[in-house]
Amino acid sequence: MGAELVRGQNHPLPRTRLEILISAEVPVLVAAALGDEGGRVHGGHRIAHPGAPVLPGIEVPRAPAAGHRLSADLAKLPDAVHRVTVLLALPGSAARFGAIAAPRATVTDADGTEIVRFTLTGLDAESAVVALELYRRQGGWRVRAVGQGYAAGLTALLADLGLTEAREVAEAMHEAGRPAAVPSEARPSQGGPVDYAHPGRRASQQPQPVAGDAAGWSMEERLYNQVWGMFEGLARSTAALRSAADFAAARLDRELDEALADPRARIGGAGDAARRAAQAKHDELMDRARAAHDRDLAQLSAEAEVVEPALPPAYARWDSPVWQGHRMPAEPPQAVRLGDLHLPESASLRIPLLVRLPLERGLWVDSGATPADFNDSAERRRPALEVAVALAVRLLAVHPVGEFSVEVIDAAGTGAGPLGPLTRSGALTGPPARGTAGVTQALESLTRRVDLVRMAIGGSATEALPDGFDTARRLLIVNDFPQGFDDRALIRLRFLADEGPAAGVHLLLVAARADAGEYGPLLDPLWRSLMRLTPSPDSHFADPWVGHAWTFEPSLPPQGGAVLQQVLGTVADARIKGK
């Protein structure tokens, strides 16, 4: 395994033929800029991007994707090139890196041997980021982890590289990475028939779905990329249907207004004939759009039918047979399933919501009442905690023995029932913390842990951690927040939310935001830093491509089933054998 870099660190490159692997939670654009000794890029012809992917010594992918592979042969770069800047950009105008898990960049040699890896943490409002730099130094090449984000987007990033035509190049890159526009009839001057077929799934070229047919180094990564490809496919197909509906309705209104503008057409059969003709054109347009969407939906549904049974435990539903006879893994998973997503036009098709591990953002299970759920906060607290417990069990089960642990703060003691499976199995690091004193003690311990790990990582001295130091990642479940929290405890919780993930401490909050109303805007940054989940279906997730409001449903075990107890029994047995 190669070196794990943090921002600003560099590392020698033992080879000149390299591959750079980019992994993100959503599709991103990737480009490489060739700069001089000062890093300045002299003209758009020195940037390899989806619209012009090949330059001497460098080749980048031709389309946005969640997984990328860049090829570099540094020996073939022109002599004037002293620095190769690898950059990422989100294609959506409203997208930001802070809303997704941190992207990861890995540099390998041509044989696939890992040299370095770098996780781009700490991003927020940025939509473009410099990931890595490859640069000449004393006759050799080195790689530096950069992670510099740009809230002003790709244009600002390119301008910072010295590119005078930054805006034009940024527009060309986004245009090259944009899917075919639909519907084309919305632009009458272009002429030609309307094509509502999804650009990646033509009716005459729909292959039989196969699980794991996406790009990736392993079956797990291929399945992860395939699931996100299905998510993107449904998002774009639904956007085409909605765009067609908007266009058809606007054209119908326009043609009816034109037909009724002449007073003579309002009398007799001429007006009725014009209205019937306009309605017929509207109906024909919608029939074609629905047929195209139905074809996409049929293909995606067929794909889901073969993908779902092939998913590993970290990605699988709780009723999947993969949990029967589950064994503890030897390696941690790449991602974990939080629940399912679906859209109103295709409610029967559920797409798994997968997030990369380790978690780069904390999670918040919202126990507050919502317009979509008539239950009040008191009735939602138990199911909200059940969602948190199910996720904690999943994380324990899919990590190797001893590499993941769970702590609980339950200051008021209201969560004894849902927490029962965790406490009875011995899966927790200790009894749930109770009262203000328990909250203080638990947060002090985790804060010290994060400080210690941060200093060790920052000083590149992880071997200096105390003997017997528990290196397992921690999940802290806080039930009924802010019960038992004083001002000092709130500060520590904010610290854990911001700095904990990089040190292996992850936060899972079960709370109703209204319960913390007395703090006013003080806690707004905390809520924004967490990924919000709900215990019942709720339309609050937006995709980065077209901004659909997706309905989220949590991942819960079947009612009356014993799968959680079975899985926790496996975890407990494995821990006993490992001692």
VEXTI-847831 format. One record per residue (C-alpha): x, y, z; residue number from 1; residue in one letter. Coordinates in nm, 3 decimals. Example, Ala and Ser with C-alpha at 12.3 -4.5 7.8 and 13.67 -1.06 7.14 Angstrom:
PT      c1      c2      c3 resi resn
PT   1.230  -0.450   0.780    1    A
PT   1.367  -0.106   0.714    2    S
# end
This chain:
PT      c1      c2      c3 resi resn
PT   0.000   0.000   0.000    1    M
PT   0.129   0.345  -0.090    2    G
PT   0.179   0.649   0.130    3    A
PT  -0.125   0.835   0.262    4    E
PT  -0.064   1.205   0.198    5    L
PT  -0.223   1.499   0.372    6    V
PT  -0.264   1.843   0.220    7    R
PT   0.072   2.001   0.133    8    G
PT   0.280   1.683   0.158    9    Q
PT   0.488   1.560  -0.135   10    N
PT   0.639   1.227  -0.232   11    H
PT   0.893   1.112  -0.493   12    P
PT   0.769   0.931  -0.802   13    L
PT   0.982   0.624  -0.874   14    P
PT   0.840   0.583  -1.227   15    R
PT   0.750   0.816  -1.512   16    T
PT   0.467   0.603  -1.650   17    R
PT   0.175   0.654  -1.413   18    L
PT  -0.197   0.621  -1.370   19    E
PT  -0.401   0.858  -1.156   20    I
PT  -0.726   0.718  -1.023   21    L
PT  -1.001   0.957  -0.917   22    I
PT  -1.291   0.831  -0.708   23    S
PT  -1.586   1.055  -0.615   24    A
PT  -1.935   1.009  -0.479   25    E
PT  -2.087   1.168  -0.791   26    V
PT  -1.965   1.219  -1.149   27    P
PT  -1.696   1.485  -1.182   28    V
PT  -1.502   1.643  -1.467   29    L
PT  -1.128   1.576  -1.466   30    V
PT  -0.858   1.773  -1.646   31    A
PT  -0.480   1.809  -1.643   32    A
PT  -0.301   2.140  -1.704   33    A
PT   0.060   2.152  -1.824   34    L
PT   0.249   2.442  -1.669   35    G
PT   0.596   2.596  -1.672   36    D
PT   0.838   2.621  -1.378   37    E
PT   0.609   2.867  -1.206   38    G
PT   0.303   2.655  -1.274   39    G
PT   0.159   2.899  -1.529   40    R
PT  -0.036   2.749  -1.817   41    V
PT   0.025   2.919  -2.152   42    H
PT  -0.295   2.875  -2.348   43    G
PT  -0.591   2.639  -2.359   44    G
PT  -0.393   2.403  -2.583   45    H
PT  -0.194   2.308  -2.271   46    R
PT  -0.499   2.162  -2.091   47    I
PT  -0.621   1.805  -2.145   48    A
PT  -0.995   1.796  -2.073   49    H
PT  -1.305   1.605  -2.194   50    P
PT  -1.327   1.815  -2.511   51    G
PT  -0.955   1.768  -2.593   52    A
PT  -0.850   1.467  -2.385   53    P
PT  -0.508   1.386  -2.532   54    V
PT  -0.185   1.584  -2.509   55    L
PT   0.174   1.460  -2.541   56    P
PT   0.236   1.251  -2.230   57    G
PT  -0.113   1.284  -2.081   58    I
PT  -0.464   1.151  -2.146   59    E
PT  -0.778   1.222  -1.946   60    V
PT  -1.133   1.074  -1.964   61    P
PT  -1.383   1.205  -2.214   62    R
PT  -1.690   1.237  -1.991   63    A
PT  -1.790   1.303  -1.629   64    P
PT  -1.785   0.992  -1.409   65    A
PT  -1.760   0.890  -1.045   66    A
PT  -1.447   0.688  -1.123   67    G
PT  -1.168   0.812  -1.352   68    H
PT  -0.835   0.682  -1.476   69    R
PT  -0.579   0.933  -1.611   70    L
PT  -0.274   0.806  -1.797   71    S
PT   0.056   0.995  -1.776   72    A
PT   0.396   0.932  -1.932   73    D
PT   0.610   1.205  -1.783   74    L
PT   0.905   1.120  -2.009   75    A
PT   0.697   1.223  -2.311   76    K
PT   0.604   1.567  -2.180   77    L
PT   0.757   1.863  -2.364   78    P
PT   1.074   1.998  -2.204   79    D
PT   0.897   2.325  -2.124   80    A
PT   0.646   2.146  -1.900   81    V
PT   0.759   2.138  -1.538   82    H
PT   0.427   2.086  -1.363   83    R
PT   0.113   1.880  -1.431   84    V
PT  -0.187   2.005  -1.234   85    T
PT  -0.472   1.756  -1.195   86    V
PT  -0.802   1.929  -1.129   87    L
PT  -1.164   1.826  -1.066   88    L
PT  -1.486   2.016  -1.129   89    A
PT  -1.851   1.942  -1.058   90    L
PT  -2.067   1.974  -1.370   91    P
PT  -2.377   2.122  -1.202   92    G
PT  -2.402   2.500  -1.165   93    S
PT  -2.531   2.469  -0.807   94    A
PT  -2.313   2.176  -0.706   95    A
PT  -2.050   2.197  -0.434   96    R
PT  -1.796   1.950  -0.300   97    F
PT  -1.910   2.009   0.058   98    G
PT  -2.238   1.832  -0.022   99    A
PT  -2.069   1.501  -0.112  100    I
PT  -1.813   1.268   0.039  101    A
PT  -1.454   1.378  -0.008  102    A
PT  -1.306   1.267  -0.344  103    P
PT  -0.999   1.047  -0.343  104    R
PT  -0.694   1.053  -0.573  105    A
PT  -0.454   0.759  -0.603  106    T
PT  -0.130   0.753  -0.802  107    V
PT  -0.003   0.414  -0.923  108    T
PT   0.267   0.299  -1.159  109    D
PT   0.179   0.141  -1.494  110    A
PT   0.156  -0.203  -1.328  111    D
PT  -0.105  -0.082  -1.080  112    G
PT   0.127  -0.066  -0.776  113    T
PT   0.003   0.211  -0.550  114    E
PT   0.250   0.494  -0.486  115    I
PT   0.042   0.752  -0.296  116    V
PT  -0.319   0.827  -0.215  117    R
PT  -0.485   1.149  -0.103  118    F
PT  -0.836   1.223   0.025  119    T
PT  -0.953   1.578  -0.052  120    L
PT  -1.111   1.668   0.282  121    T
PT  -1.220   2.006   0.414  122    G
PT  -1.411   2.123   0.104  123    L
PT  -1.736   2.316   0.141  124    D
PT  -1.876   2.563  -0.114  125    A
PT  -1.612   2.484  -0.378  126    E
PT  -1.720   2.346  -0.717  127    S
PT  -1.366   2.308  -0.856  128    A
PT  -1.049   2.188  -0.687  129    V
PT  -0.682   2.125  -0.762  130    V
PT  -0.627   1.767  -0.648  131    A
PT  -0.260   1.693  -0.719  132    L
PT   0.052   1.840  -0.876  133    E
PT   0.321   1.637  -1.049  134    L
PT   0.638   1.848  -1.071  135    Y
PT   1.004   1.825  -1.170  136    R
PT   1.262   1.848  -0.893  137    R
PT   1.640   1.796  -0.933  138    Q
PT   1.609   1.576  -1.238  139    G
PT   1.323   1.366  -1.103  140    G
PT   0.949   1.394  -1.052  141    W
PT   0.746   1.433  -0.733  142    R
PT   0.376   1.448  -0.648  143    V
PT   0.221   1.698  -0.409  144    R
PT  -0.121   1.670  -0.243  145    A
PT  -0.288   2.008  -0.296  146    V
PT  -0.664   2.001  -0.227  147    G
PT  -0.709   2.372  -0.304  148    Q
PT  -1.077   2.443  -0.374  149    G
PT  -1.241   2.732  -0.559  150    Y
PT  -1.588   2.848  -0.457  151    A
PT  -1.597   3.070  -0.768  152    A
PT  -1.566   2.758  -0.983  153    G
PT  -1.357   2.633  -1.268  154    L
PT  -1.303   2.974  -1.427  155    T
PT  -1.137   3.105  -1.109  156    A
PT  -0.918   2.795  -1.085  157    L
PT  -0.796   2.826  -1.445  158    L
PT  -0.736   3.199  -1.403  159    A
PT  -0.525   3.121  -1.095  160    D
PT  -0.309   2.900  -1.320  161    L
PT  -0.238   3.205  -1.534  162    G
PT  -0.471   3.116  -1.822  163    L
PT  -0.586   3.436  -1.992  164    T
PT  -0.879   3.266  -2.166  165    E
PT  -0.996   3.097  -1.846  166    A
PT  -1.367   3.161  -1.902  167    R
PT  -1.367   3.027  -2.257  168    E
PT  -1.176   2.712  -2.160  169    V
PT  -1.403   2.651  -1.858  170    A
PT  -1.711   2.683  -2.078  171    E
PT  -1.560   2.444  -2.333  172    A
PT  -1.485   2.189  -2.059  173    M
PT  -1.837   2.204  -1.918  174    H
PT  -1.989   2.187  -2.265  175    E
PT  -1.781   1.881  -2.354  176    A
PT  -1.894   1.708  -2.036  177    G
PT  -2.260   1.795  -2.081  178    R
PT  -2.499   1.520  -2.197  179    P
PT  -2.701   1.565  -2.514  180    A
PT  -2.974   1.823  -2.456  181    A
PT  -3.335   1.707  -2.450  182    V
PT  -3.579   1.774  -2.590  183    P
PT  -3.423   1.903  -2.910  184    S
PT  -3.764   2.025  -3.038  185    E
PT  -3.744   2.299  -2.778  186    A
PT  -3.512   2.473  -3.027  187    R
PT  -3.725   2.497  -3.345  188    P
PT  -3.452   2.665  -3.549  189    S
PT  -3.247   2.345  -3.543  190    Q
PT  -3.520   2.138  -3.711  191    G
PT  -3.532   1.762  -3.721  192    G
PT  -3.735   1.514  -3.518  193    P
PT  -3.742   1.499  -3.142  194    V
PT  -3.522   1.230  -2.985  195    D
PT  -3.626   1.157  -2.628  196    Y
PT  -3.416   0.844  -2.586  197    A
PT  -3.165   0.853  -2.302  198    H
PT  -2.825   0.924  -2.467  199    P
PT  -2.667   0.620  -2.303  200    G
PT  -2.952   0.374  -2.361  201    R
PT  -3.082   0.356  -2.717  202    R
PT  -3.378   0.122  -2.759  203    A
PT  -3.203  -0.076  -3.032  204    S
PT  -2.884  -0.114  -2.830  205    Q
PT  -3.003  -0.216  -2.485  206    Q
PT  -2.784  -0.507  -2.374  207    P
PT  -2.892  -0.761  -2.119  208    Q
PT  -2.800  -0.609  -1.780  209    P
PT  -2.503  -0.761  -1.600  210    V
PT  -2.408  -0.695  -1.238  211    A
PT  -2.066  -0.532  -1.210  212    G
PT  -2.026  -0.418  -1.570  213    D
PT  -1.913  -0.065  -1.473  214    A
PT  -1.549   0.042  -1.455  215    A
PT  -1.349  -0.030  -1.141  216    G
PT  -1.056  -0.216  -0.987  217    W
PT  -1.269  -0.470  -0.802  218    S
PT  -1.621  -0.610  -0.816  219    M
PT  -1.713  -0.396  -0.515  220    E
PT  -1.597  -0.078  -0.689  221    E
PT  -1.766  -0.180  -1.015  222    R
PT  -2.096  -0.236  -0.834  223    L
PT  -2.059   0.099  -0.656  224    Y
PT  -2.002   0.277  -0.987  225    N
PT  -2.287   0.085  -1.150  226    Q
PT  -2.532   0.191  -0.879  227    V
PT  -2.434   0.555  -0.921  228    W
PT  -2.463   0.513  -1.299  229    G
PT  -2.821   0.395  -1.249  230    M
PT  -2.888   0.695  -1.026  231    F
PT  -2.752   0.930  -1.291  232    E
PT  -2.943   0.752  -1.566  233    G
PT  -3.274   0.785  -1.385  234    L
PT  -3.203   1.150  -1.304  235    A
PT  -3.134   1.238  -1.666  236    R
PT  -3.424   1.035  -1.808  237    S
PT  -3.667   1.197  -1.564  238    T
PT  -3.527   1.539  -1.653  239    A
PT  -3.599   1.467  -2.020  240    A
PT  -3.958   1.370  -1.938  241    L
PT  -4.016   1.679  -1.725  242    R
PT  -3.854   1.904  -1.983  243    S
PT  -4.077   1.756  -2.252  244    A
PT  -4.385   1.814  -2.035  245    A
PT  -4.290   2.178  -1.974  246    D
PT  -4.224   2.238  -2.343  247    F
PT  -4.545   2.064  -2.454  248    A
PT  -4.756   2.264  -2.206  249    A
PT  -4.593   2.594  -2.308  250    A
PT  -4.647   2.520  -2.676  251    R
PT  -5.010   2.422  -2.616  252    L
PT  -5.075   2.750  -2.430  253    D
PT  -4.908   2.950  -2.705  254    R
PT  -5.102   2.783  -2.985  255    E
PT  -5.433   2.820  -2.800  256    L
PT  -5.361   3.191  -2.743  257    D
PT  -5.282   3.233  -3.112  258    E
PT  -5.599   3.048  -3.215  259    A
PT  -5.817   3.266  -2.993  260    L
PT  -5.642   3.592  -3.075  261    A
PT  -5.857   3.628  -3.390  262    D
PT  -6.219   3.704  -3.286  263    P
PT  -6.345   3.533  -3.601  264    R
PT  -6.193   3.202  -3.486  265    A
PT  -6.403   3.207  -3.169  266    R
PT  -6.721   3.160  -3.370  267    I
PT  -6.800   2.844  -3.557  268    G
PT  -6.581   2.540  -3.599  269    G
PT  -6.246   2.707  -3.679  270    A
PT  -6.162   2.770  -3.314  271    G
PT  -6.259   2.418  -3.209  272    D
PT  -6.048   2.270  -3.488  273    A
PT  -5.745   2.477  -3.383  274    A
PT  -5.787   2.371  -3.022  275    R
PT  -5.815   2.004  -3.121  276    R
PT  -5.505   2.029  -3.340  277    A
PT  -5.303   2.195  -3.064  278    A
PT  -5.413   1.934  -2.810  279    Q
PT  -5.331   1.651  -3.049  280    A
PT  -4.977   1.784  -3.098  281    K
PT  -4.938   1.814  -2.722  282    H
PT  -5.059   1.458  -2.665  283    D
PT  -4.833   1.318  -2.939  284    E
PT  -4.530   1.491  -2.794  285    L
PT  -4.605   1.360  -2.444  286    M
PT  -4.672   1.007  -2.570  287    D
PT  -4.330   1.000  -2.734  288    R
PT  -4.161   1.142  -2.423  289    A
PT  -4.335   0.891  -2.195  290    R
PT  -4.246   0.604  -2.427  291    A
PT  -3.879   0.706  -2.414  292    A
PT  -3.892   0.734  -2.035  293    H
PT  -4.067   0.398  -2.009  294    D
PT  -3.790   0.236  -2.215  295    R
PT  -3.525   0.383  -1.986  296    D
PT  -3.723   0.280  -1.679  297    L
PT  -3.763  -0.077  -1.807  298    A
PT  -3.389  -0.104  -1.871  299    Q
PT  -3.298   0.045  -1.534  300    L
PT  -3.548  -0.182  -1.356  301    S
PT  -3.398  -0.485  -1.529  302    A
PT  -3.054  -0.365  -1.422  303    E
PT  -3.170  -0.323  -1.063  304    A
PT  -3.306  -0.678  -1.062  305    E
PT  -2.961  -0.823  -1.136  306    V
PT  -2.758  -0.569  -0.936  307    V
PT  -2.950  -0.583  -0.605  308    E
PT  -2.890  -0.958  -0.542  309    P
PT  -2.520  -0.915  -0.627  310    A
PT  -2.453  -0.638  -0.373  311    L
PT  -2.213  -0.714  -0.084  312    P
PT  -2.335  -0.672   0.277  313    P
PT  -2.224  -0.308   0.303  314    A
PT  -2.446  -0.223   0.003  315    Y
PT  -2.725  -0.479   0.044  316    A
PT  -3.078  -0.450   0.178  317    R
PT  -3.139  -0.603   0.521  318    W
PT  -3.364  -0.868   0.367  319    D
PT  -3.092  -0.979   0.124  320    S
PT  -2.979  -1.345   0.152  321    P
PT  -2.620  -1.214   0.176  322    V
PT  -2.679  -1.154   0.549  323    W
PT  -2.755  -1.522   0.610  324    Q
PT  -2.434  -1.683   0.730  325    G
PT  -2.255  -1.348   0.724  326    H
PT  -1.885  -1.358   0.815  327    R
PT  -1.667  -1.071   0.928  328    M
PT  -1.459  -0.932   0.638  329    P
PT  -1.083  -0.905   0.614  330    A
PT  -1.095  -0.556   0.456  331    E
PT  -1.321  -0.255   0.519  332    P
PT  -1.572  -0.173   0.244  333    P
PT  -1.547   0.120   0.007  334    Q
PT  -1.897   0.247   0.084  335    A
PT  -2.209   0.180   0.289  336    V
PT  -2.582   0.191   0.213  337    R
PT  -2.783   0.452   0.403  338    L
PT  -3.116   0.383   0.238  339    G
PT  -3.294   0.410  -0.097  340    D
PT  -3.387   0.694  -0.330  341    L
PT  -3.672   0.722  -0.579  342    H
PT  -3.861   0.977  -0.789  343    L
PT  -4.239   1.027  -0.828  344    P
PT  -4.236   0.924  -1.196  345    E
PT  -4.073   0.591  -1.107  346    S
PT  -4.174   0.515  -0.750  347    A
PT  -4.128   0.140  -0.798  348    S
PT  -3.757   0.176  -0.884  349    L
PT  -3.539   0.219  -0.577  350    R
PT  -3.175   0.323  -0.619  351    I
PT  -2.946   0.245  -0.323  352    P
PT  -2.800   0.553  -0.158  353    L
PT  -2.433   0.465  -0.112  354    L
PT  -2.178   0.690   0.060  355    V
PT  -1.802   0.641   0.061  356    R
PT  -1.616   0.520   0.366  357    L
PT  -1.462   0.642   0.583  358    P
PT  -1.744   0.891   0.633  359    L
PT  -1.625   1.242   0.556  360    E
PT  -1.942   1.402   0.697  361    R
PT  -2.140   1.330   1.007  362    G
PT  -2.496   1.201   0.984  363    L
PT  -2.813   1.345   1.134  364    W
PT  -3.129   1.136   1.170  365    V
PT  -3.402   1.398   1.196  366    D
PT  -3.654   1.309   1.467  367    S
PT  -3.849   1.632   1.419  368    G
PT  -4.193   1.654   1.261  369    A
PT  -4.199   1.732   0.888  370    T
PT  -4.476   1.832   0.641  371    P
PT  -4.442   1.486   0.484  372    A
PT  -4.510   1.309   0.816  373    D
PT  -4.800   1.393   1.044  374    F
PT  -4.637   1.232   1.348  375    N
PT  -4.500   1.472   1.605  376    D
PT  -4.144   1.467   1.734  377    S
PT  -4.224   1.239   2.029  378    A
PT  -4.362   0.971   1.794  379    E
PT  -4.066   1.001   1.557  380    R
PT  -3.790   0.970   1.817  381    R
PT  -3.800   0.592   1.849  382    R
PT  -3.799   0.519   1.471  383    P
PT  -3.523   0.779   1.427  384    A
PT  -3.305   0.600   1.682  385    L
PT  -3.389   0.266   1.517  386    E
PT  -3.247   0.403   1.191  387    V
PT  -2.927   0.501   1.375  388    A
PT  -2.896   0.159   1.542  389    V
PT  -2.946  -0.026   1.212  390    A
PT  -2.672   0.181   1.051  391    L
PT  -2.438   0.125   1.346  392    A
PT  -2.493  -0.253   1.325  393    V
PT  -2.421  -0.248   0.953  394    R
PT  -2.097  -0.055   1.004  395    L
PT  -1.983  -0.293   1.277  396    L
PT  -2.061  -0.595   1.060  397    A
PT  -1.882  -0.481   0.745  398    V
PT  -1.554  -0.377   0.907  399    H
PT  -1.284  -0.624   1.011  400    P
PT  -1.287  -0.731   1.375  401    V
PT  -1.152  -0.454   1.596  402    G
PT  -1.144  -0.186   1.326  403    E
PT  -1.476  -0.018   1.410  404    F
PT  -1.647   0.058   1.740  405    S
PT  -1.959   0.241   1.859  406    V
PT  -2.015   0.473   2.154  407    E
PT  -2.350   0.617   2.265  408    V
PT  -2.455   0.931   2.448  409    I
PT  -2.812   0.899   2.576  410    D
PT  -2.819   1.175   2.836  411    A
PT  -3.187   1.139   2.932  412    A
PT  -3.193   0.760   2.904  413    G
PT  -3.486   0.766   2.660  414    T
PT  -3.330   0.534   2.404  415    G
PT  -3.303   0.214   2.610  416    A
PT  -3.550   0.023   2.392  417    G
PT  -3.402   0.080   2.043  418    P
PT  -3.047   0.066   2.184  419    L
PT  -3.117  -0.273   2.339  420    G
PT  -2.965  -0.487   2.059  421    P
PT  -2.636  -0.294   2.085  422    L
PT  -2.615  -0.293   2.464  423    T
PT  -2.718  -0.659   2.513  424    R
PT  -2.471  -0.784   2.252  425    S
PT  -2.176  -0.604   2.408  426    G
PT  -2.112  -0.425   2.079  427    A
PT  -2.068  -0.085   2.247  428    L
PT  -1.737   0.031   2.393  429    T
PT  -1.920   0.085   2.722  430    G
PT  -2.264   0.169   2.867  431    P
PT  -2.440   0.468   2.710  432    P
PT  -2.329   0.796   2.870  433    A
PT  -2.603   0.942   3.091  434    R
PT  -2.658   1.288   3.237  435    G
PT  -2.452   1.601   3.195  436    T
PT  -2.149   1.441   3.364  437    A
PT  -2.161   1.143   3.128  438    G
PT  -2.187   1.372   2.825  439    V
PT  -1.887   1.574   2.944  440    T
PT  -1.674   1.266   3.009  441    Q
PT  -1.754   1.104   2.672  442    A
PT  -1.685   1.421   2.474  443    L
PT  -1.360   1.494   2.664  444    E
PT  -1.231   1.145   2.589  445    S
PT  -1.310   1.167   2.217  446    L
PT  -1.174   1.521   2.190  447    T
PT  -0.842   1.411   2.340  448    R
PT  -0.836   1.118   2.100  449    R
PT  -0.892   1.341   1.797  450    V
PT  -0.625   1.588   1.914  451    D
PT  -0.374   1.307   1.960  452    L
PT  -0.437   1.152   1.620  453    V
PT  -0.431   1.491   1.446  454    R
PT  -0.091   1.573   1.598  455    M
PT   0.046   1.232   1.499  456    A
PT  -0.081   1.265   1.140  457    I
PT   0.030   1.627   1.110  458    G
PT   0.378   1.534   1.226  459    G
PT   0.391   1.220   1.009  460    S
PT   0.457   1.026   1.329  461    A
PT   0.167   0.785   1.362  462    T
PT   0.413   0.530   1.500  463    E
PT   0.453   0.759   1.802  464    A
PT   0.099   0.692   1.926  465    L
PT   0.099   0.534   2.275  466    P
PT   0.139   0.158   2.303  467    D
PT  -0.195  -0.015   2.303  468    G
PT  -0.368   0.284   2.144  469    F
PT  -0.701   0.169   1.999  470    D
PT  -0.682   0.263   1.632  471    T
PT  -1.038   0.151   1.552  472    A
PT  -1.264   0.405   1.391  473    R
PT  -1.536   0.532   1.625  474    R
PT  -1.901   0.611   1.563  475    L
PT  -2.053   0.836   1.829  476    L
PT  -2.434   0.814   1.844  477    I
PT  -2.587   1.111   2.027  478    V
PT  -2.953   1.049   2.109  479    N
PT  -3.201   1.327   2.187  480    D
PT  -2.950   1.607   2.129  481    F
PT  -2.914   1.862   2.296  482    P
PT  -3.030   1.687   2.617  483    Q
PT  -2.748   1.707   2.873  484    G
PT  -2.534   1.950   2.667  485    F
PT  -2.397   2.271   2.812  486    D
PT  -2.207   2.537   2.617  487    D
PT  -1.872   2.363   2.662  488    R
PT  -2.015   2.032   2.543  489    A
PT  -2.157   2.203   2.236  490    L
PT  -1.815   2.340   2.147  491    I
PT  -1.662   1.993   2.178  492    R
PT  -1.936   1.841   1.963  493    L
PT  -1.875   2.101   1.693  494    R
PT  -1.505   2.016   1.710  495    F
PT  -1.579   1.645   1.666  496    L
PT  -1.812   1.716   1.372  497    A
PT  -1.545   1.924   1.196  498    D
PT  -1.220   1.749   1.288  499    E
PT  -1.330   1.403   1.394  500    G
PT  -1.367   1.234   1.052  501    P
PT  -1.002   1.291   0.957  502    A
PT  -0.899   1.134   1.291  503    A
PT  -1.136   0.838   1.264  504    G
PT  -1.421   0.969   1.483  505    V
PT  -1.762   0.996   1.315  506    H
PT  -2.079   1.159   1.445  507    L
PT  -2.436   1.027   1.419  508    L
PT  -2.685   1.271   1.570  509    L
PT  -3.046   1.174   1.648  510    V
PT  -3.222   1.505   1.703  511    A
PT  -3.509   1.739   1.626  512    A
PT  -3.375   2.076   1.526  513    R
PT  -3.658   2.252   1.707  514    A
PT  -3.535   2.105   2.037  515    D
PT  -3.220   2.314   1.998  516    A
PT  -3.409   2.631   1.909  517    G
PT  -3.296   2.811   2.222  518    E
PT  -2.944   2.827   2.079  519    Y
PT  -3.065   3.025   1.777  520    G
PT  -2.822   3.042   1.484  521    P
PT  -2.531   2.919   1.700  522    L
PT  -2.582   2.561   1.583  523    L
PT  -2.659   2.637   1.217  524    D
PT  -2.304   2.540   1.105  525    P
PT  -2.346   2.204   1.284  526    L
PT  -2.670   2.120   1.103  527    W
PT  -2.521   2.224   0.769  528    R
PT  -2.215   2.005   0.824  529    S
PT  -2.424   1.688   0.867  530    L
PT  -2.600   1.474   0.608  531    M
PT  -2.969   1.472   0.700  532    R
PT  -3.155   1.140   0.702  533    L
PT  -3.518   1.081   0.798  534    T
PT  -3.693   0.786   0.967  535    P
PT  -3.981   0.800   0.717  536    S
PT  -3.990   0.879   0.342  537    P
PT  -3.907   1.241   0.274  538    D
PT  -3.819   1.435  -0.043  539    S
PT  -3.511   1.629   0.058  540    H
PT  -3.214   1.495  -0.141  541    F
PT  -3.114   1.684  -0.458  542    A
PT  -2.888   1.536  -0.724  543    D
PT  -2.599   1.744  -0.863  544    P
PT  -2.701   1.716  -1.229  545    W
PT  -3.056   1.851  -1.258  546    V
PT  -3.156   1.916  -0.897  547    G
PT  -3.443   1.666  -0.866  548    H
PT  -3.598   1.631  -0.521  549    A
PT  -3.542   1.262  -0.447  550    W
PT  -3.744   1.077  -0.185  551    T
PT  -3.522   0.910   0.075  552    F
PT  -3.624   0.594   0.262  553    E
PT  -3.397   0.462   0.539  554    P
PT  -3.245   0.115   0.535  555    S
PT  -3.424  -0.085   0.806  556    L
PT  -3.450  -0.458   0.879  557    P
PT  -3.784  -0.633   0.817  558    P
PT  -4.039  -0.597   1.095  559    Q
PT  -4.031  -0.897   1.328  560    G
PT  -3.708  -1.026   1.179  561    G
PT  -3.403  -1.125   1.376  562    A
PT  -3.138  -1.015   1.129  563    V
PT  -2.989  -0.748   1.359  564    L
PT  -2.952  -0.995   1.645  565    Q
PT  -2.797  -1.253   1.412  566    Q
PT  -2.548  -1.004   1.273  567    V
PT  -2.458  -0.870   1.618  568    L
PT  -2.408  -1.228   1.732  569    G
PT  -2.158  -1.276   1.450  570    T
PT  -1.977  -0.956   1.553  571    V
PT  -1.963  -1.065   1.917  572    A
PT  -1.838  -1.416   1.833  573    D
PT  -1.566  -1.276   1.609  574    A
PT  -1.449  -1.040   1.883  575    R
PT  -1.428  -1.324   2.137  576    I
PT  -1.225  -1.537   1.896  577    K
PT  -0.998  -1.243   1.818  578    G
PT  -0.901  -1.187   2.181  579    K
# end
